[in-house]
């Protein structure tokens, strides 16, 4: 019982921080995604945490089991190379329902949107987050993350996909 109350309190503290410090979260995302993001598009923090736990589990699995995920790395510059791959993947996924974890989602909530919309805006979302864009199918079966990192003084971007999205991307991205 005490643990449940502590969990509820922790969610309230996070939600209040989101409302106080990130009051323009939905507005900023609306501009980046070029679509209206309103309260109906933003998940509550409990659902965000549940879905993120599934994503993290699959991301960890993708690092441990090479056959579980497909990985592709590019130099960060020029942006057009990897962002074009994201746009193509987005067009292949189309309006598949997805959940986006970007920016201060841990205080504001993850965002419901179409996979295509998120992947079309990948460079802007990566800049907004400053290092990672995380996207997952609503059924949690498929997912991906874009990770910006430095290796040997070079900025690189890595795309990691699993589930049905891996199958869609692996054929044309591995060429």
Buried (B, 14 or more C-beta within 10 A) or exposed (E): EEEEEEEEEEBEEBBEBBEEEBEEBBEBBBEBBEEEBEEEBBBEBEBBBEBBEBBBEBBEEBEEEEEBBBBBBBEBEEBEEBBEBBBBBBEBBEEBEBBBBBBBBBBBBBBBBBBBBBBBBBBBBBBBBEEBBBBBBEEBEBBBBBBBEEEEEEEBBBBBBBBBBBEBBBEEBEE
